[in-house]
Amino acid sequence: MGNKKGVKKGDWFLLAIGLLAAVVLVGLYLNNGPAQSQESDSRIAVITRDGNTIAELDLNEVEEPRYFILDEGIHVCIVAENGSIRFLEADCPDKICVKTGTLTEPGQQAICMPSKTIVRILDN
C-alpha cells in the first residue's frame, strides 16, 4: 500500500555502472580505432617460389601494373596493381591459382601447388 515511486539507491548504482561502462568502451574505441585502420591500410604482398622470396611490395604504392613472370619450371605470371595482386596465368593443369582471383585484403593468399608458388598479402 505504501508503494513509493521514484529513484532508489540501486537504480542510481546501476545507472552509474552503465555510464562507466559506456565511457570505458568509447575510450577504448577512440584509443584503438584509428590505429587498427592505419594497420589495415597496409597491403604488403609477398611472392614466394619453392620457399624463396621472389618479391615483396606494398600494393598501395603500385602505380602501374607490375608483372612477375616466373619461367623456371612451371610458367606463372603474376600481376600487381594498386591495392591488389593475382595470378594472371599459369601453365599448371588445373589453374586453381588463376581461379582464386584478385587478392586485396591482408591474410588472403593464392597458391599454385605444381609450381610451388605462393602469393599472399601479409596479415598485420
N, CA, C and O atoms as CSV, one atom per row, in Angstrom:
chain,resi,resn,atom,element,x,y,z
A,1,MET,N,N,0.802,-1.171,0.000
A,1,MET,CA,C,0.000,0.000,0.000
A,1,MET,C,C,0.851,1.243,0.000
A,1,MET,O,O,0.405,2.263,-0.524
A,2,GLY,N,N,1.980,1.228,0.522
A,2,GLY,CA,C,2.851,2.393,0.508
A,2,GLY,C,C,3.916,2.230,-0.566
A,2,GLY,O,O,5.102,2.389,-0.278
A,3,ASN,N,N,3.524,1.917,-1.792
A,3,ASN,CA,C,4.457,1.696,-2.899
A,3,ASN,C,C,5.001,3.037,-3.366
A,3,ASN,O,O,4.284,3.830,-3.976
A,4,LYS,N,N,6.289,3.289,-3.072
A,4,LYS,CA,C,6.904,4.553,-3.453
A,4,LYS,C,C,7.335,4.502,-4.904
A,4,LYS,O,O,7.876,3.504,-5.380
A,5,LYS,N,N,7.088,5.573,-5.578
A,5,LYS,CA,C,7.587,5.710,-6.925
A,5,LYS,C,C,8.735,6.703,-6.864
A,5,LYS,O,O,8.711,7.665,-6.096
A,6,GLY,N,N,9.740,6.449,-7.692
A,6,GLY,CA,C,10.900,7.334,-7.697
A,6,GLY,C,C,12.161,6.519,-7.860
A,6,GLY,O,O,12.124,5.304,-8.052
A,7,VAL,N,N,13.261,7.207,-7.779
A,7,VAL,CA,C,14.552,6.576,-7.996
A,7,VAL,C,C,15.097,6.098,-6.660
A,7,VAL,O,O,15.117,6.833,-5.673
A,8,LYS,N,N,15.537,4.844,-6.659
A,8,LYS,CA,C,16.107,4.257,-5.446
A,8,LYS,C,C,17.623,4.225,-5.561
A,8,LYS,O,O,18.179,4.488,-6.627
A,9,LYS,N,N,18.292,3.899,-4.451
A,9,LYS,CA,C,19.750,3.827,-4.438
A,9,LYS,C,C,20.248,2.811,-5.467
A,9,LYS,O,O,21.229,3.078,-6.162
A,10,GLY,N,N,19.611,1.685,-5.577
A,10,GLY,CA,C,20.015,0.646,-6.529
A,10,GLY,C,C,19.914,1.129,-7.966
A,10,GLY,O,O,20.739,0.770,-8.806
A,11,ASP,N,N,18.908,1.940,-8.246
A,11,ASP,CA,C,18.763,2.492,-9.599
A,11,ASP,C,C,19.934,3.409,-9.937
A,11,ASP,O,O,20.462,3.355,-11.048
A,12,TRP,N,N,20.342,4.249,-8.991
A,12,TRP,CA,C,21.485,5.143,-9.217
A,12,TRP,C,C,22.767,4.343,-9.432
A,12,TRP,O,O,23.600,4.680,-10.273
A,13,PHE,N,N,22.899,3.278,-8.651
A,13,PHE,CA,C,24.090,2.427,-8.781
A,13,PHE,C,C,24.148,1.795,-10.180
A,13,PHE,O,O,25.203,1.810,-10.814
A,14,LEU,N,N,23.048,1.250,-10.658
A,14,LEU,CA,C,23.026,0.643,-11.989
A,14,LEU,C,C,23.269,1.676,-13.086
A,14,LEU,O,O,23.950,1.386,-14.070
A,15,LEU,N,N,22.728,2.858,-12.927
A,15,LEU,CA,C,22.951,3.932,-13.880
A,15,LEU,C,C,24.428,4.330,-13.918
A,15,LEU,O,O,24.991,4.548,-14.991
A,16,ALA,N,N,25.049,4.423,-12.740
A,16,ALA,CA,C,26.473,4.788,-12.676
A,16,ALA,C,C,27.340,3.713,-13.336
A,16,ALA,O,O,28.283,4.046,-14.054
A,17,ILE,N,N,27.041,2.442,-13.111
A,17,ILE,CA,C,27.790,1.338,-13.726
A,17,ILE,C,C,27.626,1.384,-15.255
A,17,ILE,O,O,28.596,1.205,-15.992
A,18,GLY,N,N,26.413,1.622,-15.716
A,18,GLY,CA,C,26.167,1.706,-17.156
A,18,GLY,C,C,26.927,2.856,-17.803
A,18,GLY,O,O,27.513,2.688,-18.873
A,19,LEU,N,N,26.923,4.020,-17.165
A,19,LEU,CA,C,27.657,5.172,-17.697
A,19,LEU,C,C,29.161,4.924,-17.686
A,19,LEU,O,O,29.858,5.297,-18.630
A,20,LEU,N,N,29.658,4.303,-16.638
A,20,LEU,CA,C,31.077,3.989,-16.561
A,20,LEU,C,C,31.475,3.019,-17.674
A,20,LEU,O,O,32.517,3.196,-18.305
A,21,ALA,N,N,30.665,2.014,-17.915
A,21,ALA,CA,C,30.942,1.060,-18.989
A,21,ALA,C,C,30.925,1.755,-20.345
A,21,ALA,O,O,31.770,1.471,-21.193
A,22,ALA,N,N,29.984,2.651,-20.559
A,22,ALA,CA,C,29.906,3.383,-21.827
A,22,ALA,C,C,31.141,4.252,-22.029
A,22,ALA,O,O,31.677,4.305,-23.137
A,23,VAL,N,N,31.599,4.925,-20.997
A,23,VAL,CA,C,32.784,5.776,-21.099
A,23,VAL,C,C,34.015,4.932,-21.408
A,23,VAL,O,O,34.840,5.319,-22.237
A,24,VAL,N,N,34.145,3.789,-20.752
A,24,VAL,CA,C,35.286,2.904,-20.999
A,24,VAL,C,C,35.261,2.399,-22.436
A,24,VAL,O,O,36.296,2.398,-23.103
A,25,LEU,N,N,34.105,1.970,-22.924
A,25,LEU,CA,C,34.004,1.466,-24.293
A,25,LEU,C,C,34.308,2.552,-25.322
A,25,LEU,O,O,35.001,2.289,-26.304
A,26,VAL,N,N,33.812,3.740,-25.118
A,26,VAL,CA,C,34.100,4.846,-26.040
A,26,VAL,C,C,35.588,5.173,-26.001
A,26,VAL,O,O,36.194,5.413,-27.045
A,27,GLY,N,N,36.174,5.184,-24.827
A,27,GLY,CA,C,37.611,5.443,-24.702
A,27,GLY,C,C,38.441,4.395,-25.417
A,27,GLY,O,O,39.408,4.732,-26.100
A,28,LEU,N,N,38.074,3.124,-25.272
A,28,LEU,CA,C,38.794,2.059,-25.971
A,28,LEU,C,C,38.647,2.193,-27.478
A,28,LEU,O,O,39.610,1.996,-28.219
A,29,TYR,N,N,37.468,2.522,-27.924
A,29,TYR,CA,C,37.242,2.682,-29.366
A,29,TYR,C,C,38.077,3.828,-29.924
A,29,TYR,O,O,38.727,3.686,-30.960
A,30,LEU,N,N,38.055,4.957,-29.237
A,30,LEU,CA,C,38.806,6.123,-29.724
A,30,LEU,C,C,40.309,5.893,-29.650
A,30,LEU,O,O,41.059,6.397,-30.486
A,31,ASN,N,N,40.746,5.138,-28.662
A,31,ASN,CA,C,42.175,4.880,-28.496
A,31,ASN,C,C,42.685,3.853,-29.498
A,31,ASN,O,O,43.794,4.006,-30.011
A,32,ASN,N,N,41.911,2.810,-29.792
A,32,ASN,CA,C,42.366,1.728,-30.662
A,32,ASN,C,C,41.831,1.813,-32.078
A,32,ASN,O,O,42.440,1.247,-32.986
A,33,GLY,N,N,40.737,2.485,-32.301
A,33,GLY,CA,C,40.119,2.534,-33.619
A,33,GLY,C,C,41.033,3.051,-34.721
A,33,GLY,O,O,41.224,2.336,-35.705
A,34,PRO,N,N,41.609,4.241,-34.622
A,34,PRO,CA,C,42.454,4.747,-35.696
A,34,PRO,C,C,43.699,3.900,-35.928
A,34,PRO,O,O,44.130,3.747,-37.071
A,35,ALA,N,N,44.287,3.346,-34.866
A,35,ALA,CA,C,45.491,2.528,-35.040
A,35,ALA,C,C,45.178,1.292,-35.863
A,35,ALA,O,O,45.985,0.894,-36.703
A,36,GLN,N,N,44.026,0.678,-35.641
A,36,GLN,CA,C,43.662,-0.509,-36.398
A,36,GLN,C,C,43.422,-0.161,-37.861
A,36,GLN,O,O,43.825,-0.921,-38.742
A,37,SER,N,N,42.778,0.964,-38.142
A,37,SER,CA,C,42.506,1.302,-39.530
A,37,SER,C,C,43.790,1.639,-40.278
A,37,SER,O,O,43.892,1.365,-41.474
A,38,GLN,N,N,44.778,2.233,-39.591
A,38,GLN,CA,C,46.045,2.511,-40.246
A,38,GLN,C,C,46.756,1.218,-40.597
A,38,GLN,O,O,47.331,1.103,-41.679
A,39,GLU,N,N,46.724,0.236,-39.692
A,39,GLU,CA,C,47.371,-1.037,-39.955
A,39,GLU,C,C,46.700,-1.752,-41.109
A,39,GLU,O,O,47.381,-2.330,-41.957
A,40,SER,N,N,45.378,-1.726,-41.159
A,40,SER,CA,C,44.677,-2.455,-42.205
A,40,SER,C,C,44.867,-1.810,-43.573
A,40,SER,O,O,44.612,-2.450,-44.593
A,41,ASP,N,N,45.313,-0.546,-43.613
A,41,ASP,CA,C,45.581,0.105,-44.887
A,41,ASP,C,C,46.838,-0.453,-45.543
A,41,ASP,O,O,46.983,-0.369,-46.763
A,42,SER,N,N,47.739,-1.015,-44.762
A,42,SER,CA,C,48.970,-1.566,-45.295
A,42,SER,C,C,48.677,-2.879,-46.008
A,42,SER,O,O,48.064,-3.784,-45.442
A,43,ARG,N,N,49.120,-2.971,-47.251
A,43,ARG,CA,C,48.907,-4.189,-48.038
A,43,ARG,C,C,50.250,-4.631,-48.605
A,43,ARG,O,O,50.595,-4.293,-49.737
A,44,ILE,N,N,51.001,-5.385,-47.818
A,44,ILE,CA,C,52.297,-5.887,-48.253
A,44,ILE,C,C,52.085,-7.259,-48.876
A,44,ILE,O,O,51.651,-8.196,-48.206
A,45,ALA,N,N,52.397,-7.367,-50.167
A,45,ALA,CA,C,52.267,-8.637,-50.872
A,45,ALA,C,C,53.631,-9.310,-50.929
A,45,ALA,O,O,54.660,-8.661,-51.115
A,46,VAL,N,N,53.612,-10.622,-50.766
A,46,VAL,CA,C,54.835,-11.410,-50.829
A,46,VAL,C,C,54.613,-12.532,-51.843
A,46,VAL,O,O,53.606,-13.239,-51.805
A,47,ILE,N,N,55.579,-12.674,-52.748
A,47,ILE,CA,C,55.558,-13.761,-53.724
A,47,ILE,C,C,56.721,-14.687,-53.376
A,47,ILE,O,O,57.870,-14.250,-53.323
A,48,THR,N,N,56.424,-15.963,-53.141
A,48,THR,CA,C,57.473,-16.937,-52.866
A,48,THR,C,C,57.350,-18.101,-53.838
A,48,THR,O,O,56.260,-18.458,-54.286
A,49,ARG,N,N,58.499,-18.676,-54.147
A,49,ARG,CA,C,58.520,-19.862,-55.003
A,49,ARG,C,C,59.503,-20.845,-54.401
A,49,ARG,O,O,60.673,-20.529,-54.184
A,50,ASP,N,N,59.009,-22.031,-54.139
A,50,ASP,CA,C,59.822,-23.092,-53.543
A,50,ASP,C,C,60.499,-22.619,-52.256
A,50,ASP,O,O,61.641,-22.979,-51.970
A,51,GLY,N,N,59.766,-21.798,-51.479
A,51,GLY,CA,C,60.263,-21.311,-50.198
A,51,GLY,C,C,61.152,-20.086,-50.276
A,51,GLY,O,O,61.535,-19.546,-49.238
A,52,ASN,N,N,61.494,-19.631,-51.470
A,52,ASN,CA,C,62.348,-18.453,-51.640
A,52,ASN,C,C,61.505,-17.229,-51.990
A,52,ASN,O,O,60.619,-17.303,-52.842
A,53,THR,N,N,61.782,-16.104,-51.332
A,53,THR,CA,C,61.053,-14.874,-51.612
A,53,THR,C,C,61.498,-14.306,-52.948
A,53,THR,O,O,62.677,-14.025,-53.161
A,54,ILE,N,N,60.538,-14.144,-53.839
A,54,ILE,CA,C,60.787,-13.573,-55.169
A,54,ILE,C,C,60.610,-12.061,-55.132
A,54,ILE,O,O,61.403,-11.318,-55.711
A,55,ALA,N,N,59.554,-11.610,-54.441
A,55,ALA,CA,C,59.274,-10.174,-54.368
A,55,ALA,C,C,58.445,-9.882,-53.122
A,55,ALA,O,O,57.690,-10.724,-52.634
A,56,GLU,N,N,58.612,-8.670,-52.633
A,56,GLU,CA,C,57.814,-8.155,-51.518
A,56,GLU,C,C,57.531,-6.698,-51.850
A,56,GLU,O,O,58.459,-5.914,-52.052
A,57,LEU,N,N,56.247,-6.329,-51.908
A,57,LEU,CA,C,55.916,-4.960,-52.295
A,57,LEU,C,C,54.657,-4.472,-51.604
A,57,LEU,O,O,53.772,-5.256,-51.260
A,58,ASP,N,N,54.594,-3.159,-51.408
A,58,ASP,CA,C,53.415,-2.524,-50.828
A,58,ASP,C,C,52.444,-2.239,-51.968
A,58,ASP,O,O,52.727,-1.423,-52.845
A,59,LEU,N,N,51.307,-2.913,-51.950
A,59,LEU,CA,C,50.343,-2.782,-53.045
A,59,LEU,C,C,49.749,-1.387,-53.144
A,59,LEU,O,O,49.275,-0.994,-54.209
A,60,ASN,N,N,49.768,-0.642,-52.062
A,60,ASN,CA,C,49.252,0.731,-52.097
A,60,ASN,C,C,50.184,1.674,-52.853
A,60,ASN,O,O,49.770,2.762,-53.254
A,61,GLU,N,N,51.432,1.269,-53.051
A,61,GLU,CA,C,52.391,2.122,-53.743
A,61,GLU,C,C,52.565,1.744,-55.213
A,61,GLU,O,O,53.346,2.376,-55.924
A,62,VAL,N,N,51.854,0.733,-55.670
A,62,VAL,CA,C,51.951,0.316,-57.069
A,62,VAL,C,C,51.110,1.269,-57.914
A,62,VAL,O,O,49.890,1.329,-57.757
A,63,GLU,N,N,51.755,2.010,-58.804
A,63,GLU,CA,C,51.043,2.977,-59.637
A,63,GLU,C,C,50.687,2.408,-61.003
A,63,GLU,O,O,49.600,2.661,-61.522
A,64,GLU,N,N,51.596,1.644,-61.580
A,64,GLU,CA,C,51.377,0.981,-62.872
A,64,GLU,C,C,51.378,-0.523,-62.615
A,64,GLU,O,O,52.040,-0.972,-61.679
A,65,PRO,N,N,50.668,-1.312,-63.405
A,65,PRO,CA,C,50.710,-2.761,-63.211
A,65,PRO,C,C,52.151,-3.284,-63.274
A,65,PRO,O,O,52.928,-2.903,-64.149
A,66,ARG,N,N,52.487,-4.167,-62.321
A,66,ARG,CA,C,53.805,-4.801,-62.295
A,66,ARG,C,C,53.622,-6.286,-62.527
A,66,ARG,O,O,52.824,-6.941,-61.856
A,67,TYR,N,N,54.359,-6.801,-63.471
A,67,TYR,CA,C,54.251,-8.210,-63.843
A,67,TYR,C,C,55.463,-8.976,-63.331
A,67,TYR,O,O,56.601,-8.522,-63.454
A,68,PHE,N,N,55.199,-10.136,-62.759
A,68,PHE,CA,C,56.245,-11.035,-62.299
A,68,PHE,C,C,56.089,-12.323,-63.093
A,68,PHE,O,O,55.130,-13.071,-62.903
A,69,ILE,N,N,57.046,-12.574,-63.989
A,69,ILE,CA,C,56.987,-13.755,-64.848
A,69,ILE,C,C,58.033,-14.741,-64.350
A,69,ILE,O,O,59.230,-14.455,-64.353
A,70,LEU,N,N,57.564,-15.897,-63.927
A,70,LEU,CA,C,58.450,-16.939,-63.415
A,70,LEU,C,C,58.423,-18.092,-64.415
A,70,LEU,O,O,57.417,-18.789,-64.544
A,71,ASP,N,N,59.530,-18.283,-65.116
A,71,ASP,CA,C,59.586,-19.290,-66.179
A,71,ASP,C,C,60.305,-20.572,-65.784
A,71,ASP,O,O,60.156,-21.595,-66.453
A,72,GLU,N,N,61.067,-20.531,-64.728
A,72,GLU,CA,C,61.792,-21.734,-64.321
A,72,GLU,C,C,60.792,-22.771,-63.809
A,72,GLU,O,O,60.042,-22.501,-62.871
A,73,GLY,N,N,60.780,-23.937,-64.412
A,73,GLY,CA,C,59.783,-24.943,-64.050
A,73,GLY,C,C,58.460,-24.607,-64.709
A,73,GLY,O,O,58.413,-24.322,-65.906
A,74,ILE,N,N,57.405,-24.640,-63.948
A,74,ILE,CA,C,56.077,-24.306,-64.471
A,74,ILE,C,C,55.950,-22.788,-64.581
A,74,ILE,O,O,56.183,-22.066,-63.612
A,75,HIS,N,N,55.582,-22.312,-65.766
A,75,HIS,CA,C,55.452,-20.879,-66.027
A,75,HIS,C,C,54.242,-20.307,-65.279
A,75,HIS,O,O,53.144,-20.860,-65.346
A,76,VAL,N,N,54.453,-19.203,-64.574
A,76,VAL,CA,C,53.359,-18.439,-63.975
A,76,VAL,C,C,53.617,-16.955,-64.215
A,76,VAL,O,O,54.763,-16.511,-64.284
A,77,CYS,N,N,52.542,-16.207,-64.339
A,77,CYS,CA,C,52.612,-14.753,-64.460
A,77,CYS,C,C,51.701,-14.162,-63.391
A,77,CYS,O,O,50.524,-14.509,-63.300
A,78,ILE,N,N,52.254,-13.277,-62.595
A,78,ILE,CA,C,51.530,-12.628,-61.502
A,78,ILE,C,C,51.513,-11.138,-61.797
A,78,ILE,O,O,52.524,-10.573,-62.212
A,79,VAL,N,N,50.368,-10.499,-61.584
A,79,VAL,CA,C,50.277,-9.060,-61.801
A,79,VAL,C,C,49.855,-8.369,-60.505
A,79,VAL,O,O,48.900,-8.774,-59.842
A,80,ALA,N,N,50.599,-7.309,-60.164
A,80,ALA,CA,C,50.272,-6.474,-59.008
A,80,ALA,C,C,49.792,-5.133,-59.531
A,80,ALA,O,O,50.428,-4.518,-60.387
A,81,GLU,N,N,48.666,-4.693,-59.007
A,81,GLU,CA,C,48.124,-3.389,-59.363
A,81,GLU,C,C,47.869,-2.625,-58.079
A,81,GLU,O,O,48.066,-3.173,-56.994
A,82,ASN,N,N,47.443,-1.398,-58.169
A,82,ASN,CA,C,47.226,-0.598,-56.973
A,82,ASN,C,C,46.200,-1.259,-56.064
A,82,ASN,O,O,45.012,-1.300,-56.382
A,83,GLY,N,N,46.670,-1.781,-54.924
A,83,GLY,CA,C,45.788,-2.382,-53.928
A,83,GLY,C,C,45.449,-3.839,-54.147
A,83,GLY,O,O,44.688,-4.404,-53.362
A,84,SER,N,N,45.990,-4.485,-55.197
A,84,SER,CA,C,45.630,-5.880,-55.443
A,84,SER,C,C,46.763,-6.630,-56.141
A,84,SER,O,O,47.680,-6.037,-56.708
A,85,ILE,N,N,46.661,-7.963,-56.076
A,85,ILE,CA,C,47.616,-8.839,-56.747
A,85,ILE,C,C,46.896,-10.123,-57.109
A,85,ILE,O,O,45.963,-10.532,-56.418
A,86,ARG,N,N,47.330,-10.774,-58.212
A,86,ARG,CA,C,46.674,-12.022,-58.624
A,86,ARG,C,C,47.564,-12.801,-59.592
A,86,ARG,O,O,48.467,-12.251,-60.222
A,87,PHE,N,N,47.278,-14.088,-59.685
A,87,PHE,CA,C,47.875,-14.913,-60.724
A,87,PHE,C,C,47.143,-14.569,-62.019
A,87,PHE,O,O,45.925,-14.727,-62.107
A,88,LEU,N,N,47.868,-14.110,-63.002
A,88,LEU,CA,C,47.265,-13.774,-64.286
A,88,LEU,C,C,47.158,-15.015,-65.165
A,88,LEU,O,O,46.137,-15.243,-65.812
A,89,GLU,N,N,48.225,-15.814,-65.181
A,89,GLU,CA,C,48.215,-17.043,-65.962
A,89,GLU,C,C,49.185,-18.043,-65.337
A,89,GLU,O,O,50.099,-17.673,-64.601
A,90,ALA,N,N,48.961,-19.315,-65.650
A,90,ALA,CA,C,49.825,-20.384,-65.157
A,90,ALA,C,C,49.702,-21.580,-66.089
A,90,ALA,O,O,48.638,-21.843,-66.649
A,91,ASP,N,N,50.805,-22.296,-66.247
A,91,ASP,CA,C,50.807,-23.485,-67.097
A,91,ASP,C,C,50.484,-24.762,-66.319
A,91,ASP,O,O,50.656,-25.864,-66.840
A,92,CYS,N,N,50.029,-24.624,-65.105
A,92,CYS,CA,C,49.663,-25.802,-64.322
A,92,CYS,C,C,48.356,-26.378,-64.870
A,92,CYS,O,O,47.593,-25.662,-65.519
A,93,PRO,N,N,48.090,-27.661,-64.617
A,93,PRO,CA,C,46.925,-28.306,-65.241
A,93,PRO,C,C,45.558,-27.773,-64.782
A,93,PRO,O,O,44.660,-27.624,-65.612
A,94,ASP,N,N,45.377,-27.486,-63.507
A,94,ASP,CA,C,44.033,-27.131,-63.019
A,94,ASP,C,C,43.785,-25.634,-62.892
A,94,ASP,O,O,42.629,-25.214,-62.837
A,95,LYS,N,N,44.824,-24.826,-62.844
A,95,LYS,CA,C,44.740,-23.361,-62.782
A,95,LYS,C,C,43.919,-22.829,-61.600
A,95,LYS,O,O,43.260,-21.794,-61.704
A,96,ILE,N,N,43.970,-23.551,-60.481
A,96,ILE,CA,C,43.267,-23.094,-59.278
A,96,ILE,C,C,43.802,-21.734,-58.842
A,96,ILE,O,O,43.048,-20.888,-58.362
A,97,CYS,N,N,45.102,-21.529,-59.011
A,97,CYS,CA,C,45.705,-20.251,-58.610
A,97,CYS,C,C,45.093,-19.091,-59.390
A,97,CYS,O,O,44.832,-18.034,-58.815
A,98,VAL,N,N,44.864,-19.269,-60.669
A,98,VAL,CA,C,44.263,-18.221,-61.502
A,98,VAL,C,C,42.794,-18.034,-61.113
A,98,VAL,O,O,42.300,-16.908,-61.052
A,99,LYS,N,N,42.104,-19.141,-60.853
A,99,LYS,CA,C,40.683,-19.087,-60.489
A,99,LYS,C,C,40.454,-18.488,-59.111
A,99,LYS,O,O,39.339,-18.076,-58.789
A,100,THR,N,N,41.507,-18.437,-58.290
A,100,THR,CA,C,41.368,-17.826,-56.959
A,100,THR,C,C,40.961,-16.372,-57.078
A,100,THR,O,O,40.222,-15.855,-56.239
A,101,GLY,N,N,41.444,-15.708,-58.125
A,101,GLY,CA,C,41.045,-14.322,-58.370
A,101,GLY,C,C,41.969,-13.322,-57.724
A,101,GLY,O,O,43.116,-13.631,-57.401
A,102,THR,N,N,41.463,-12.127,-57.540
A,102,THR,CA,C,42.251,-10.996,-57.065
A,102,THR,C,C,42.304,-10.974,-55.547
A,102,THR,O,O,41.284,-11.122,-54.875
A,103,LEU,N,N,43.498,-10.788,-55.018
A,103,LEU,CA,C,43.703,-10.666,-53.578
A,103,LEU,C,C,43.792,-9.182,-53.232
A,103,LEU,O,O,44.537,-8.435,-53.867
A,104,THR,N,N,43.036,-8.763,-52.232
A,104,THR,CA,C,43.028,-7.346,-51.856
A,104,THR,C,C,43.184,-7.105,-50.359
A,104,THR,O,O,43.504,-5.991,-49.945
A,105,GLU,N,N,42.964,-8.123,-49.550
A,105,GLU,CA,C,42.940,-7.934,-48.097
A,105,GLU,C,C,44.050,-8.711,-47.403
A,105,GLU,O,O,44.412,-9.801,-47.848
A,106,PRO,N,N,44.599,-8.161,-46.310
A,106,PRO,CA,C,45.603,-8.892,-45.541
A,106,PRO,C,C,45.060,-10.254,-45.094
A,106,PRO,O,O,43.911,-10.373,-44.668
A,107,GLY,N,N,45.909,-11.265,-45.202
A,107,GLY,CA,C,45.522,-12.620,-44.836
A,107,GLY,C,C,45.111,-13.470,-46.026
A,107,GLY,O,O,45.076,-14.695,-45.917
A,108,GLN,N,N,44.802,-12.855,-47.153
A,108,GLN,CA,C,44.421,-13.622,-48.340
A,108,GLN,C,C,45.661,-14.183,-49.009
A,108,GLN,O,O,46.744,-13.601,-48.939
A,109,GLN,N,N,45.481,-15.349,-49.672
A,109,GLN,CA,C,46.585,-15.939,-50.415
A,109,GLN,C,C,46.065,-16.787,-51.560
A,109,GLN,O,O,44.932,-17.267,-51.542
A,110,ALA,N,N,46.924,-16.957,-52.555
A,110,ALA,CA,C,46.646,-17.847,-53.679
A,110,ALA,C,C,47.887,-18.715,-53.851
A,110,ALA,O,O,49.014,-18.238,-53.725
A,111,ILE,N,N,47.666,-19.987,-54.139
A,111,ILE,CA,C,48.776,-20.931,-54.212
A,111,ILE,C,C,48.691,-21.727,-55.502
A,111,ILE,O,O,47.627,-22.221,-55.876
A,112,CYS,N,N,49.838,-21.845,-56.183
A,112,CYS,CA,C,49.973,-22.749,-57.319
A,112,CYS,C,C,50.838,-23.904,-56.818
A,112,CYS,O,O,52.062,-23.789,-56.749
A,113,MET,N,N,50.198,-25.007,-56.473
A,113,MET,CA,C,50.932,-26.143,-55.912
A,113,MET,C,C,51.935,-26.743,-56.887
A,113,MET,O,O,53.065,-27.019,-56.483
A,114,PRO,N,N,51.576,-26.960,-58.160
A,114,PRO,CA,C,52.552,-27.576,-59.062
A,114,PRO,C,C,53.840,-26.750,-59.226
A,114,PRO,O,O,54.922,-27.317,-59.371
A,115,SER,N,N,53.725,-25.420,-59.205
A,115,SER,CA,C,54.922,-24.587,-59.367
A,115,SER,C,C,55.525,-24.167,-58.033
A,115,SER,O,O,56.566,-23.511,-57.994
A,116,LYS,N,N,54.866,-24.546,-56.942
A,116,LYS,CA,C,55.316,-24.196,-55.585
A,116,LYS,C,C,55.418,-22.682,-55.409
A,116,LYS,O,O,56.353,-22.172,-54.791
A,117,THR,N,N,54.436,-21.980,-55.967
A,117,THR,CA,C,54.415,-20.510,-55.904
A,117,THR,C,C,53.258,-20.065,-55.011
A,117,THR,O,O,52.130,-20.538,-55.152
A,118,ILE,N,N,53.558,-19.148,-54.089
A,118,ILE,CA,C,52.539,-18.621,-53.176
A,118,ILE,C,C,52.529,-17.101,-53.297
A,118,ILE,O,O,53.576,-16.453,-53.278
A,119,VAL,N,N,51.335,-16.551,-53.421
A,119,VAL,CA,C,51.134,-15.096,-53.392
A,119,VAL,C,C,50.243,-14.823,-52.191
A,119,VAL,O,O,49.168,-15.409,-52.064
A,120,ARG,N,N,50.681,-13.946,-51.323
A,120,ARG,CA,C,49.860,-13.634,-50.150
A,120,ARG,C,C,50.022,-12.186,-49.763
A,120,ARG,O,O,51.030,-11.547,-50.063
A,121,ILE,N,N,49.005,-11.682,-49.087
A,121,ILE,CA,C,49.064,-10.346,-48.523
A,121,ILE,C,C,49.228,-10.531,-47.030
A,121,ILE,O,O,48.414,-11.184,-46.377
A,122,LEU,N,N,50.293,-9.947,-46.495
A,122,LEU,CA,C,50.612,-10.160,-45.091
A,122,LEU,C,C,49.512,-9.661,-44.183
A,122,LEU,O,O,48.874,-8.640,-44.439
A,123,ASP,N,N,49.308,-10.410,-43.115
A,123,ASP,CA,C,48.334,-10.064,-42.087
A,123,ASP,C,C,49.065,-9.254,-41.025
A,123,ASP,O,O,50.065,-9.708,-40.470
A,124,ASN,N,N,48.563,-8.054,-40.744
A,124,ASN,CA,C,49.242,-7.189,-39.754
A,124,ASN,C,C,48.880,-7.601,-38.385
A,124,ASN,O,O,49.346,-7.000,-37.416
